[in-house]
Amino acid sequence: MGEGRGYGVLGLGARVRLETGNLSRLDLLGVITVAAMGVWALVASAGRAAGPEAFLLALMTTAAAYATGRVAGARSAFATCGALAGAIAVVLLMSPDALSGATLAEPLGYGNANGALVAQAVGAACLAALAAPTERRRGEMHLLAGLLVLGAFATRSLTAVLGAVAILMIGLTAMSARRRGSLVVAGAVCLMVVVAGTVYLGSDREQASGVRSTAEEGLTGRRLDVWHDALKITKEHPWRGSGPGTFLMESPTARSDADTQAAHSQWLRQSAEQGLPGALLLVALIGWAYVRLWRSPQDPSVVAVGAVTLTAFTVHASMDYVAEFPAVLASAALVLGVATAAPDERLRLLR
Protein backbone atom coordinates (compact mmCIF):
# COMPACT_ATOMS: atom_id res chain seq x y z
CA MET A 1 0.00 0.00 0.00
CA GLY A 2 1.84 3.12 -1.15
CA GLU A 3 1.11 6.77 -1.56
CA GLY A 4 -1.47 6.16 -4.22
CA ARG A 5 -3.68 4.26 -1.76
CA GLY A 6 -3.57 6.93 0.92
CA TYR A 7 -4.29 9.79 -1.40
CA GLY A 8 -6.77 7.70 -3.35
CA VAL A 9 -9.08 7.48 -0.33
CA LEU A 10 -9.29 11.26 -0.12
CA GLY A 11 -9.44 11.76 -3.86
CA LEU A 12 -11.93 9.00 -4.75
CA GLY A 13 -15.30 10.24 -5.85
CA ALA A 14 -14.20 13.82 -6.60
CA ARG A 15 -16.90 15.35 -8.75
CA VAL A 16 -15.86 18.96 -8.74
CA ARG A 17 -12.52 20.60 -9.37
CA LEU A 18 -12.27 24.02 -7.68
CA GLU A 19 -9.31 25.97 -9.03
CA THR A 20 -7.73 28.62 -6.80
CA GLY A 21 -10.04 31.61 -6.59
CA ASN A 22 -12.93 29.79 -8.27
CA LEU A 23 -15.73 29.23 -5.75
CA SER A 24 -18.81 27.14 -6.38
CA ARG A 25 -22.27 28.60 -5.94
CA LEU A 26 -22.57 26.75 -2.65
CA ASP A 27 -19.32 28.30 -1.43
CA LEU A 28 -20.53 31.75 -2.42
CA LEU A 29 -23.72 31.11 -0.45
CA GLY A 30 -21.57 30.35 2.59
CA VAL A 31 -19.59 33.57 2.12
CA ILE A 32 -22.83 35.54 1.87
CA THR A 33 -24.17 33.91 5.03
CA VAL A 34 -21.03 34.77 7.02
CA ALA A 35 -21.13 38.35 5.71
CA ALA A 36 -24.82 38.64 6.61
CA MET A 37 -24.08 37.45 10.15
CA GLY A 38 -21.43 40.11 10.52
CA VAL A 39 -23.69 42.85 9.20
CA TRP A 40 -26.56 41.77 11.44
CA ALA A 41 -24.30 41.80 14.51
CA LEU A 42 -23.58 45.46 13.74
CA VAL A 43 -27.28 46.18 13.21
CA ALA A 44 -28.16 44.47 16.51
CA SER A 45 -25.58 46.56 18.37
CA ALA A 46 -26.37 49.93 16.76
CA GLY A 47 -27.49 52.66 19.14
CA ARG A 48 -27.03 50.64 22.32
CA ALA A 49 -24.36 49.64 24.82
CA ALA A 50 -23.39 46.43 23.05
CA GLY A 51 -20.05 45.02 22.03
CA PRO A 52 -20.06 43.10 18.72
CA GLU A 53 -16.25 42.90 18.58
CA ALA A 54 -15.96 39.46 20.24
CA PHE A 55 -18.64 38.00 17.98
CA LEU A 56 -17.10 39.46 14.84
CA LEU A 57 -13.65 38.20 15.83
CA ALA A 58 -15.06 34.70 16.40
CA LEU A 59 -16.79 34.86 13.02
CA MET A 60 -13.59 35.89 11.24
CA THR A 61 -11.59 33.24 13.10
CA THR A 62 -14.03 30.56 12.01
CA ALA A 63 -14.02 31.71 8.38
CA ALA A 64 -10.21 31.91 8.29
CA ALA A 65 -9.78 28.46 9.85
CA TYR A 66 -12.27 26.95 7.42
CA ALA A 67 -10.53 28.54 4.43
CA THR A 68 -7.19 27.26 5.74
CA GLY A 69 -8.63 23.77 6.01
CA ARG A 70 -9.93 23.92 2.46
CA VAL A 71 -6.60 25.07 1.02
CA ALA A 72 -4.21 23.05 3.19
CA GLY A 73 -6.46 19.98 3.10
CA ALA A 74 -6.43 19.97 -0.68
CA ARG A 75 -2.63 19.99 -0.69
CA SER A 76 -1.93 17.60 2.17
CA ALA A 77 -4.78 16.40 4.33
CA PHE A 78 -2.48 14.03 6.20
CA ALA A 79 -0.03 16.75 7.21
CA THR A 80 -2.77 19.28 8.03
CA CYS A 81 -4.90 17.01 10.21
CA GLY A 82 -1.93 15.20 11.69
CA ALA A 83 -0.37 18.51 12.72
CA LEU A 84 -3.63 19.70 14.31
CA ALA A 85 -4.19 16.48 16.27
CA GLY A 86 -0.54 16.35 17.33
CA ALA A 87 -0.48 20.00 18.38
CA ILE A 88 -3.57 19.58 20.56
CA ALA A 89 -2.10 16.45 22.13
CA VAL A 90 1.16 18.26 22.93
CA VAL A 91 -0.67 21.27 24.42
CA LEU A 92 -2.68 18.97 26.67
CA LEU A 93 0.42 17.10 27.84
CA MET A 94 2.24 20.36 28.55
CA SER A 95 -0.63 21.72 30.67
CA PRO A 96 -0.21 20.35 34.22
CA ASP A 97 -3.90 19.93 35.03
CA ALA A 98 -5.40 19.63 31.54
CA LEU A 99 -6.40 16.00 32.13
CA SER A 100 -7.21 16.36 35.81
CA GLY A 101 -10.93 16.68 35.25
CA ALA A 102 -10.99 19.98 37.15
CA THR A 103 -13.72 22.42 36.16
CA LEU A 104 -11.27 25.27 35.52
CA ALA A 105 -8.47 23.15 34.09
CA GLU A 106 -5.94 24.54 31.65
CA PRO A 107 -5.17 25.10 28.80
CA LEU A 108 -8.55 26.70 28.08
CA GLY A 109 -9.55 27.36 31.65
CA TYR A 110 -12.69 25.24 31.35
CA GLY A 111 -12.75 21.45 31.52
CA ASN A 112 -15.67 20.99 29.12
CA ALA A 113 -13.96 23.21 26.55
CA ASN A 114 -10.83 21.07 26.91
CA GLY A 115 -12.99 18.04 26.20
CA ALA A 116 -14.53 19.68 23.13
CA LEU A 117 -11.04 20.50 21.84
CA VAL A 118 -9.93 16.89 22.34
CA ALA A 119 -12.99 15.63 20.42
CA GLN A 120 -12.00 17.80 17.44
CA ALA A 121 -8.46 16.42 17.69
CA VAL A 122 -9.89 12.90 17.46
CA GLY A 123 -11.68 13.90 14.27
CA ALA A 124 -8.49 15.39 12.87
CA ALA A 125 -6.53 12.23 13.68
CA CYS A 126 -9.15 10.06 11.97
CA LEU A 127 -9.06 12.23 8.84
CA ALA A 128 -5.27 12.02 8.88
CA ALA A 129 -5.56 8.24 9.06
CA LEU A 130 -7.73 8.23 5.93
CA ALA A 131 -5.13 10.35 4.12
CA ALA A 132 -2.13 8.39 5.41
CA PRO A 133 0.38 7.42 2.66
CA THR A 134 1.13 4.04 4.25
CA GLU A 135 -0.57 1.49 6.50
CA ARG A 136 1.97 2.24 9.21
CA ARG A 137 1.09 5.95 9.23
CA ARG A 138 -2.57 5.05 9.25
CA GLY A 139 -2.07 2.86 12.29
CA GLU A 140 -0.16 5.63 14.06
CA MET A 141 -2.99 8.08 13.49
CA HIS A 142 -5.56 5.61 14.76
CA LEU A 143 -3.40 5.06 17.84
CA LEU A 144 -3.22 8.81 18.41
CA ALA A 145 -7.00 9.04 18.03
CA GLY A 146 -7.43 6.29 20.62
CA LEU A 147 -5.12 8.04 23.08
CA LEU A 148 -6.99 11.29 22.57
CA VAL A 149 -10.26 9.53 23.39
CA LEU A 150 -8.69 8.50 26.69
CA GLY A 151 -7.79 12.16 27.15
CA ALA A 152 -11.45 13.06 26.62
CA PHE A 153 -12.39 10.69 29.44
CA ALA A 154 -9.82 12.42 31.65
CA THR A 155 -11.52 15.80 31.15
CA ARG A 156 -14.73 14.34 32.64
CA SER A 157 -16.86 16.06 30.04
CA LEU A 158 -19.63 13.57 29.25
CA THR A 159 -20.69 15.25 26.01
CA ALA A 160 -17.08 15.42 24.81
CA VAL A 161 -16.53 11.76 25.69
CA LEU A 162 -19.61 10.65 23.77
CA GLY A 163 -18.56 12.76 20.80
CA ALA A 164 -14.96 11.51 20.84
CA VAL A 165 -16.03 7.86 21.07
CA ALA A 166 -18.52 8.31 18.22
CA ILE A 167 -15.85 9.95 16.05
CA LEU A 168 -13.36 7.17 16.72
CA MET A 169 -15.91 4.45 15.96
CA ILE A 170 -16.82 6.07 12.66
CA GLY A 171 -13.15 6.73 11.90
CA LEU A 172 -12.24 3.07 12.35
CA THR A 173 -15.08 1.87 10.11
CA ALA A 174 -15.19 4.77 7.64
CA MET A 175 -13.41 2.85 4.88
CA SER A 176 -16.56 0.80 4.36
CA ALA A 177 -18.78 3.88 3.91
CA ARG A 178 -20.55 3.95 0.56
CA ARG A 179 -23.22 6.63 0.95
CA ARG A 180 -22.13 10.15 1.83
CA GLY A 181 -25.52 11.43 2.94
CA SER A 182 -26.46 8.99 5.70
CA LEU A 183 -24.33 10.34 8.54
CA VAL A 184 -24.77 13.93 7.38
CA VAL A 185 -28.55 13.63 7.69
CA ALA A 186 -28.28 11.66 10.94
CA GLY A 187 -26.00 14.33 12.41
CA ALA A 188 -28.32 17.16 11.40
CA VAL A 189 -31.34 15.36 12.88
CA CYS A 190 -29.44 14.68 16.11
CA LEU A 191 -28.55 18.36 16.39
CA MET A 192 -32.15 19.45 15.79
CA VAL A 193 -33.39 17.12 18.53
CA VAL A 194 -30.85 18.50 21.01
CA VAL A 195 -31.66 22.13 20.17
CA ALA A 196 -35.39 21.42 20.47
CA GLY A 197 -34.71 19.84 23.85
CA THR A 198 -32.88 22.90 25.14
CA VAL A 199 -35.71 25.16 23.99
CA TYR A 200 -38.29 22.92 25.65
CA LEU A 201 -36.41 22.75 28.95
CA GLY A 202 -35.88 26.49 29.04
CA SER A 203 -39.25 27.60 27.66
CA ASP A 204 -41.54 27.21 30.64
CA ARG A 205 -40.50 26.16 34.12
CA GLU A 206 -43.94 24.97 35.12
CA GLN A 207 -44.76 23.04 31.96
CA ALA A 208 -41.34 21.40 31.81
CA SER A 209 -41.17 20.74 35.55
CA GLY A 210 -41.58 16.98 35.20
CA VAL A 211 -38.69 16.65 32.79
CA ARG A 212 -36.78 19.48 34.44
CA SER A 213 -36.21 17.63 37.70
CA THR A 214 -34.62 14.76 35.77
CA ALA A 215 -32.60 17.03 33.49
CA GLU A 216 -31.21 18.99 36.43
CA GLU A 217 -29.29 15.91 37.58
CA GLY A 218 -27.11 15.97 34.48
CA LEU A 219 -27.38 19.57 33.29
CA THR A 220 -27.71 21.44 36.63
CA GLY A 221 -30.59 23.76 37.48
CA ARG A 222 -28.48 26.85 36.84
CA ARG A 223 -27.96 25.89 33.23
CA LEU A 224 -31.70 25.43 32.73
CA ASP A 225 -32.25 28.81 34.38
CA VAL A 226 -29.96 30.63 31.94
CA TRP A 227 -31.71 28.90 29.06
CA HIS A 228 -34.98 30.24 30.45
CA ASP A 229 -33.43 33.71 30.71
CA ALA A 230 -32.23 33.55 27.09
CA LEU A 231 -35.69 32.66 25.82
CA LYS A 232 -37.26 35.38 27.95
CA ILE A 233 -34.83 37.98 26.56
CA THR A 234 -35.62 36.77 23.02
CA LYS A 235 -39.32 37.22 23.71
CA GLU A 236 -38.75 40.74 25.01
CA HIS A 237 -36.42 41.71 22.12
CA PRO A 238 -37.42 39.48 19.18
CA TRP A 239 -35.92 41.55 16.36
CA ARG A 240 -32.54 42.84 17.48
CA GLY A 241 -32.10 41.01 20.75
CA SER A 242 -30.46 42.71 23.72
CA GLY A 243 -27.28 43.34 21.72
CA PRO A 244 -24.10 41.30 21.12
CA GLY A 245 -22.13 40.66 24.30
CA THR A 246 -24.91 41.71 26.68
CA PHE A 247 -26.32 38.37 27.86
CA LEU A 248 -24.46 38.33 31.17
CA MET A 249 -25.81 41.78 31.96
CA GLU A 250 -29.38 40.99 30.90
CA SER A 251 -29.72 37.52 32.47
CA PRO A 252 -31.05 37.62 36.08
CA THR A 253 -29.36 34.28 36.77
CA ALA A 254 -25.99 35.51 35.50
CA ARG A 255 -26.25 38.75 37.48
CA SER A 256 -27.02 36.89 40.72
CA ASP A 257 -24.36 34.19 40.29
CA ALA A 258 -20.74 35.19 39.63
CA ASP A 259 -19.92 31.63 38.49
CA THR A 260 -22.33 31.83 35.56
CA GLN A 261 -20.16 32.69 32.57
CA ALA A 262 -22.52 32.33 29.61
CA ALA A 263 -25.86 31.12 28.26
CA HIS A 264 -24.51 27.54 27.91
CA SER A 265 -26.09 27.33 24.45
CA GLN A 266 -24.82 29.08 21.35
CA TRP A 267 -28.27 28.98 19.78
CA LEU A 268 -30.06 30.54 22.74
CA ARG A 269 -27.36 33.14 23.27
CA GLN A 270 -27.55 34.11 19.61
CA SER A 271 -31.33 34.56 19.77
CA ALA A 272 -31.10 36.49 23.05
CA GLU A 273 -28.39 38.87 21.89
CA GLN A 274 -29.26 39.24 18.18
CA GLY A 275 -32.94 38.33 18.05
CA LEU A 276 -34.67 35.84 15.81
CA PRO A 277 -32.94 37.09 12.61
CA GLY A 278 -29.56 36.44 14.25
CA ALA A 279 -30.66 32.96 15.31
CA LEU A 280 -31.94 32.18 11.81
CA LEU A 281 -28.62 33.27 10.33
CA LEU A 282 -26.83 30.86 12.68
CA VAL A 283 -29.22 28.10 11.59
CA ALA A 284 -28.40 28.99 7.98
CA LEU A 285 -24.66 28.80 8.62
CA ILE A 286 -24.77 25.41 10.35
CA GLY A 287 -27.23 24.14 7.77
CA TRP A 288 -24.83 25.29 5.06
CA ALA A 289 -22.02 23.34 6.75
CA TYR A 290 -24.02 20.11 6.63
CA VAL A 291 -25.04 20.69 3.01
CA ARG A 292 -21.43 21.48 2.12
CA LEU A 293 -20.39 18.18 3.66
CA TRP A 294 -23.06 16.35 1.69
CA ARG A 295 -21.83 17.98 -1.51
CA SER A 296 -18.17 17.48 -0.65
CA PRO A 297 -16.00 16.16 -3.50
CA GLN A 298 -14.27 13.88 -1.01
CA ASP A 299 -14.73 10.15 -0.55
CA PRO A 300 -17.76 9.06 1.55
CA SER A 301 -15.39 7.90 4.30
CA VAL A 302 -14.04 11.44 4.70
CA VAL A 303 -17.54 12.89 4.69
CA ALA A 304 -18.60 10.39 7.37
CA VAL A 305 -15.80 11.45 9.72
CA GLY A 306 -16.39 15.12 8.96
CA ALA A 307 -20.11 14.79 9.66
CA VAL A 308 -19.74 13.10 13.04
CA THR A 309 -16.98 15.54 14.07
CA LEU A 310 -19.13 18.54 13.15
CA THR A 311 -22.09 17.05 15.00
CA ALA A 312 -19.98 16.44 18.11
CA PHE A 313 -19.09 20.13 18.15
CA THR A 314 -22.51 21.56 17.37
CA VAL A 315 -24.30 19.32 19.88
CA HIS A 316 -21.81 20.25 22.59
CA ALA A 317 -22.18 23.94 21.73
CA SER A 318 -25.95 23.55 22.10
CA MET A 319 -25.59 22.57 25.76
CA ASP A 320 -22.48 24.45 26.83
CA TYR A 321 -20.49 27.53 25.91
CA VAL A 322 -17.61 25.69 24.21
CA ALA A 323 -18.16 27.71 21.00
CA GLU A 324 -16.91 30.80 22.85
CA PHE A 325 -13.37 29.42 22.94
CA PRO A 326 -11.42 30.41 19.79
CA ALA A 327 -9.26 27.27 19.86
CA VAL A 328 -12.33 25.01 19.75
CA LEU A 329 -14.00 27.08 17.05
CA ALA A 330 -10.88 27.19 14.88
CA SER A 331 -10.25 23.45 15.24
CA ALA A 332 -13.83 22.57 14.29
CA ALA A 333 -13.73 24.90 11.28
CA LEU A 334 -10.36 23.58 10.10
CA VAL A 335 -11.53 19.95 10.30
CA LEU A 336 -14.68 20.87 8.37
CA GLY A 337 -12.55 22.62 5.78
CA VAL A 338 -10.40 19.55 5.22
CA ALA A 339 -13.47 17.31 4.96
CA THR A 340 -14.92 19.54 2.22
CA ALA A 341 -11.68 20.34 0.38
CA ALA A 342 -11.38 19.58 -3.31
CA PRO A 343 -8.52 17.05 -3.78
CA ASP A 344 -5.52 18.54 -5.56
CA GLU A 345 -5.07 17.51 -9.20
CA ARG A 346 -1.58 16.23 -8.45
CA LEU A 347 -2.97 13.87 -5.83
CA ARG A 348 -5.57 12.61 -8.25
CA LEU A 349 -2.83 11.71 -10.70
CA LEU A 350 -1.12 9.59 -8.03
CA ARG A 351 -4.12 7.27 -7.82
N, C-alpha and C positions, 0 to 999 in steps of 0.2 A: 504494500500500500504506500504509494509515494505522494508527491505533492499534488498530482492530478486528482487523487481521491479526496484529499482534504478540501481543496478548492472547489471540486466538483459538487460537493454537498451544498456549499453556499451559492454556487452558480447555477445549479440545476433548476430548471423551470423558469428561468428569467424570460419575461415576456416583453419587457420594456427596457430600452437603453437610454438612460438620461445622460446626455453629454454635459460637461461643465457649463453652468449658467443656463441650462435648458430645463425648466421646471415643467412638470405635468400640470394639468388643470387641477388635479387633486392637491398637489403641492401648493399651487397658487391659492386655493381655497383655504389651506392651512395658514398661509402667510396673512391672508385677509382676516382670518379669525383672530390671530394673535394681535394684529394691528387694531382691530375693533375692540379687543379687550383693553388694550392700552389707552385708546381714545375714551372708552367708557369710564375707565378709572379716573381720568382727568375730569370728565363730566360729573361723575359722582362726588368728586372732591371740590368742585368749583363753588366758591362763595361760602365755604364753611371751614371750620378748624379740623381739617383732615390731612392725612399725610400719605399720598399715593406712591411716594418714592420707593418704599420697601416692596410694594406689589409690582411696580414697574421693573425694579431690579430683578425680582424673582422671574418675571416674565421674560426679560432679556436673557437671563442666565439659562432658562429652560430652552429658549429658541437657539441660543448659541451652542449649547451642549448637544441638542438634537442635530443641528447642522454639522457639528464636528463628527458626530456618530455616522451621519450619512456619508460624509467625505472620507473619513478615515476608515470606516467599515468597508467601503467599496475598494479601498486599496489593500487593506490587510485587516480583516476581521479578527484573525487570530491574535495579532499583536495588539490591536486596540482593546479588545475585551480581556485578553490575558493581562495587559498592563493595568486595566481598571480593577480587575479582581485582585491582582497581586498587590496593588497599591493600598486598597482597602484592608486587605489582610495585614499588611505591614503596619499600617496606622493603628489598627486594633491591638496588635502585639506590642507596639511601642507605648500605648496608653496604659498606665498601671492598673486602672480599675475598669477598663472598657468591658471586660468580660466578667465583672463581679456581680452583675445583676442589680447594681445599685440604681435607684431612680434617677440620680443626677450624675451618672457615670460619664466620664470622658470617652471619646474625643468630642462628642457633640453636646455634652452636658445634659443629655436626656436618654435614659436607657432604651425607651421604645424607638427613638430616632436611630440609635445605634443598631437596633435590630432591623429596622427598615433598610438601613444602609447595607447591612450584611446580606439581606435578602436580594438586593439588587446586585451585589457582588456574586452571589450564587448564580443569578441569571447570566451575568457576564461570563463567568467561568464555563457555564454550559454552552453558551454561544461560541466561546473560544474552542471548546472541545469539538464542536461541529465543524469548525474551520481549521482544525489541527492538520498539519501537513503529514504527520505520521501517526500510527497507532500509539506509539509511546507518548507523544505529546498529548494525544487525546486522553489517554489514561491519566496523565499528570493533571490535566485540567479537571477531570472528573474527581480525582482525589482532592484537589483544592476545593472543589464545590462541596464535597462531603465534609471536609474540615470546616468550611465556612458555615455549613448547616449546624455543626456542633457549636460553633461560635454564636449562632442565633439562639440556640438553647441557653447558652450562658448569659445572654442578655435578659432572659426571663420575660421577653415580650411574646405573649401567646400568638398574637396576630402575625408577627414577624416569623415565628417558628412555623406556623401553618403555611405561610407563603413560601418560606425557604424550602420546606419539605416538598411542597407541591411542585416548585420549580425544578428541584433535583429529580423528582420522579419523572416529570415530563422530559427533562434533559437526558436522562438515561434511556428513555424509550422513544425519543424523538425521531430516530432514524427510520422507524417504521411508519411514521406519519405519512398519509397519502392525501388527505383533504385539508386544505389550509383554513377553511372557514369554521370548522367544528369548535376548536378551542377559542377562537376569536369571539364567536357568538356566545359560547358558554361563559367566557370571562365577562362579556358585556352584561349578560343576564344576571350573573352573580353580583356584579357591581350595582345594578339597578335594585336588586333585592335588598342589599345592605343599605343603600341610600334611603330607600323607602322605609326600612326599619328604623333608621335614625330619625326620620321625619315623624314617624308614628310615635316613637317613644318620647320625642320632645314636644309633640303638638299639643297634647292636653293631659295634664297630670291626673285628672280624675278618671278620664276615659281609659287611659293606659295604665291605671294603677295596678291592675292584676298582673300584667306583663312587667310593669316597672319594678315591682318588688323582686322579681326573678332576675331581671336585667341588671339591677343594682349590684348584685353579687359579683358580676364579672366586669361591669363597666363603671361602677361607683355612682352614687347618687349625684355627686357634684357634676359629673360629666353630663348626666341627663338634664340637670338644671341649666347648664350653659347651652345645651341644645334648645331647651325651652326658651331661654332668653333670646337666642338667635332668631327663632321663629317669631317671637313676639316683636322683636325689632323690625323684622321683615314686614310684618303686618302693619306696623306703625309707619314704616317708610318703604312702601312697595316699589317705588320707581327708582330712586337714587340711593336707597339705603341710608345708613347713618354716616357714611363716608369711609373711604379706605383707611385702615389703621385705627379705627375708633371703637372696635368691639369691646376692648377691655374697659373703656370708659363708659360705655353704654350698658353693659351687662351688669345687673344688680348682683349676680353671683360673683362675678370677677371683682367688682368693687369691694365686696364684703370679705373676700378670701384672697389674701396675698399670694397663695400658692397656685391660684388659677391663672395660667399663662395664656390661654387661648380658648377658642370655641370647640376644640377637639373634633372638628369636622370642617374640611375645606369647603364643602358644598354649603353648609349652613353659615359659615363665616362669610362666604362670598355673597350670599343672598342678604345677610344682615348688613354688610358694609356697602354693597353696590346694588342692592335691590334685585328684583326679579330679572331685569335685563342682564345684569352682571352674572347672575346664576345661569341664565340660559346660554350666555356666551361660554361659560365654563363647560356646560353640557356639550355645546357644539365642539369645543376643543378636544375634550376627551372622546367624544363620538368620532371626531375626525381621526384621532389616533388609532382607534379600533378599525375604522374603515381603511386607513392607510396600511395597517398590518394585513388586512384581508387582501388588499390589492398589491401587496409587496411582491417584487420580482424575485424574491428569494425562494428557496426550497421550502416545502411545507414544514419540514423539521425545524427550520429557523423561525418560521412564523409561529409555530407551536410554543417554542421557548419564549419568544418575544411576547406572545399573548398572555401567558401565565405570569410572566415577570411584570408586565404592565398592570395586570389585575391585582397582583400582590400589593403593588404600590397604591393603586387607586382605592382599593378596599381599606387598606390601612389608613390612608389619608381621610377616609370617610368617617373614621372612628377616633382619630387622634390627630394631633397637629404636626405630623411628621413632614408634611409638604412645606412647612415653614422653615425647614433647614436646607440651605442652598446645596450642601453636599448630597443630600438625598435626592433633591430635585434634579440636579445635574446628572447624577448617576442614572436615574430612571430615564431621563431624556436621551442620554448617550446610548444606553442599551436599546431603546426604541429606535434611535437613528440607525444603529448597526443592523437591526432586524428588518428595517425597511430600505436599506441601501441597495442601489443597483450594482450588481457585481461588475467589477472592472473588466473591460474587454480583454486585457492581457490574461486575466485569470480564466476567462472563458476558453481562451485558446489552449490553456494547459490541460483542459479536460481530456 
